[in-house]
């Protein structure tokens, strides 16, 4: 868990906000304030399945770990078929900033819960620096030509 110092007020009465290795204090003159700033690190989880059930899984996960995600319905079109699914989005939220490795780890944990809870065989997690595919071990064996 990252400790974020409380906001403070400078000598002119302007409220300043947290500062550490992933964010900084920022104030804008004229009463408008930038409440926080941190490096961007958007992560998306792509998975097929029922949106209502996915929303329930995401809500339970967010309540457990302290997180906010988006759940966007989508339609997957692929060779020989199509199916409904969703894209779950995570960002580096300036109010509660995290390191990229922490955001990706939460996305991967959530993806595993979605795969299991939605009865899927796999999901894809996409970040600015990498994309991974998670799934049941049998998928990897079948793709490699090992039917055992």
KOLDONU-152310 format. One line per field, with one value per residue (C-alpha): residue number from 1; residue in three letters; x, y, z. Coordinates in Angstrom, 1 decimal. Layout:
N
n = (NUM:...)
res = (Ala:...)
east = (X:...)
north = (Y:...)
up = (Z:...)
This chain:
148
n = (1:2:3:4:5:6:7:8:9:10:11:12:13:14:15:16:17:18:19:20:21:22:23:24:25:26:27:28:29:30:31:32:33:34:35:36:37:38:39:40:41:42:43:44:45:46:47:48:49:50:51:52:53:54:55:56:57:58:59:60:61:62:63:64:65:66:67:68:69:70:71:72:73:74:75:76:77:78:79:80:81:82:83:84:85:86:87:88:89:90:91:92:93:94:95:96:97:98:99:100:101:102:103:104:105:106:107:108:109:110:111:112:113:114:115:116:117:118:119:120:121:122:123:124:125:126:127:128:129:130:131:132:133:134:135:136:137:138:139:140:141:142:143:144:145:146:147:148)
res = (Unk:Unk:Unk:Unk:Unk:Unk:Unk:Unk:Unk:Unk:Unk:Unk:Unk:Unk:Unk:Unk:Unk:Unk:Unk:Unk:Unk:Unk:Unk:Unk:Unk:Unk:Unk:Unk:Unk:Unk:Unk:Unk:Unk:Unk:Unk:Unk:Unk:Unk:Unk:Unk:Unk:Unk:Unk:Unk:Unk:Unk:Unk:Unk:Unk:Unk:Unk:Unk:Unk:Unk:Unk:Unk:Unk:Unk:Unk:Unk:Unk:Unk:Unk:Unk:Unk:Unk:Unk:Unk:Unk:Unk:Unk:Unk:Unk:Unk:Unk:Unk:Unk:Unk:Unk:Unk:Unk:Unk:Unk:Unk:Unk:Unk:Unk:Unk:Unk:Unk:Unk:Unk:Unk:Unk:Unk:Unk:Unk:Unk:Unk:Unk:Unk:Unk:Unk:Unk:Unk:Unk:Unk:Unk:Unk:Unk:Unk:Unk:Unk:Unk:Unk:Unk:Unk:Unk:Unk:Unk:Unk:Unk:Unk:Unk:Unk:Unk:Unk:Unk:Unk:Unk:Unk:Unk:Unk:Unk:Unk:Unk:Unk:Unk:Unk:Unk:Unk:Unk:Unk:Unk:Unk:Unk:Unk:Unk)
east = (0.0:1.3:1.1:-0.1:0.5:-2.5:-3.1:-1.7:-2.3:0.5:1.2:-1.3:-4.2:-3.9:-4.5:-1.6:-1.9:0.2:3.7:5.9:7.7:4.5:2.8:3.4:1.8:0.0:-2.0:-3.5:-4.0:-7.5:-9.2:-9.1:-7.0:-5.5:-6.2:-3.5:-1.2:0.6:2.0:-0.6:-0.8:-4.0:-4.6:-7.5:-8.8:-10.6:-12.9:-16.0:-19.1:-22.2:-21.8:-24.1:-22.1:-18.8:-20.0:-20.8:-17.4:-15.7:-17.8:-16.8:-13.1:-13.2:-14.8:-12.2:-9.0:-10.1:-10.2:-12.3:-12.7:-14.8:-16.8:-17.6:-19.6:-18.1:-18.6:-15.7:-15.7:-13.2:-12.7:-15.8:-17.8:-18.5:-19.5:-20.5:-17.9:-16.5:-13.4:-12.5:-10.4:-8.0:-6.0:-3.5:-6.0:-4.3:-6.4:-4.9:-1.8:-0.1:3.0:2.5:3.5:0.7:-1.9:-1.0:-1.0:-4.5:-5.6:-4.2:-5.8:-9.2:-8.8:-8.3:-11.5:-13.4:-12.2:-13.2:-16.5:-17.6:-16.7:-14.2:-11.1:-8.9:-8.6:-6.1:-4.6:-3.2:-0.9:1.3:4.4:3.0:0.1:-0.4:-2.9:-4.0:-6.1:-6.5:-3.3:-5.2:-5.3:-1.6:-1.1:-3.7:-2.1:1.3:-0.1:0.0:-3.4:-2.5)
north = (0.0:3.4:6.1:9.3:12.4:14.6:17.7:20.9:24.6:26.9:30.4:32.0:29.7:27.5:23.8:21.6:17.9:14.8:14.3:11.2:9.2:8.6:12.0:15.6:18.6:20.8:24.0:26.2:30.0:31.4:28.9:26.0:23.1:20.1:17.6:15.2:14.0:10.7:8.8:7.2:3.4:2.2:-1.6:-3.4:-6.9:-8.5:-11.4:-13.0:-13.6:-12.2:-8.5:-8.6:-11.5:-9.7:-6.6:-8.5:-10.1:-6.7:-5.1:-7.8:-7.5:-3.7:-3.9:-6.4:-4.6:-0.9:-0.3:1.4:-0.1:0.4:-2.4:-1.8:-4.2:-5.3:-7.8:-10.1:-11.0:-13.8:-16.3:-18.5:-16.7:-14.0:-13.6:-11.0:-9.9:-7.0:-4.8:-4.1:-0.9:0.1:3.3:5.0:7.1:10.3:10.3:6.9:6.5:3.1:1.8:0.2:-3.2:-2.9:-1.9:-4.8:-7.3:-6.2:-6.5:-10.0:-11.1:-9.7:-11.4:-14.8:-14.2:-13.2:-16.3:-18.6:-16.8:-16.4:-20.0:-18.9:-20.6:-17.4:-13.6:-11.1:-8.3:-5.3:-2.6:0.0:-2.1:-5.7:-7.9:-11.3:-14.1:-16.1:-19.2:-22.8:-24.9:-27.1:-24.3:-23.9:-27.7:-27.8:-24.9:-26.6:-29.7:-31.7:-33.4:-35.3)
up = (0.0:-0.9:1.8:0.4:2.5:3.3:1.3:2.7:2.3:1.2:2.6:0.2:1.2:-2.0:-1.2:-2.4:-2.8:-2.2:-3.6:-3.9:-6.5:-8.6:-8.2:-7.2:-5.5:-8.1:-7.6:-10.3:-9.6:-9.5:-7.3:-9.7:-8.6:-10.3:-7.6:-8.5:-11.3:-11.9:-14.9:-17.1:-17.1:-18.7:-18.6:-20.3:-19.7:-22.7:-21.9:-23.3:-21.2:-19.6:-18.7:-15.6:-14.1:-15.0:-13.3:-10.2:-10.2:-10.7:-7.9:-5.5:-6.5:-6.2:-2.8:-1.6:-2.8:-3.1:-6.8:-9.5:-12.9:-16.0:-17.6:-21.3:-23.4:-26.7:-29.4:-30.4:-34.1:-35.1:-37.9:-37.9:-35.3:-32.8:-29.2:-26.7:-24.1:-22.3:-21.7:-18.1:-17.8:-15.0:-14.9:-12.7:-10.8:-9.4:-6.3:-5.3:-7.5:-7.9:-9.6:-13.0:-11.6:-9.0:-11.5:-13.8:-10.9:-10.0:-13.6:-13.8:-10.6:-11.8:-15.2:-13.5:-11.4:-14.6:-16.5:-13.7:-12.8:-16.4:-17.4:-20.0:-21.3:-21.4:-21.4:-22.7:-20.6:-22.5:-21.1:-22.8:-22.3:-22.7:-23.6:-22.0:-22.6:-19.6:-19.6:-18.9:-19.4:-21.9:-24.4:-24.5:-25.0:-27.8:-29.6:-29.3:-30.9:-27.6:-27.3:-24.2)
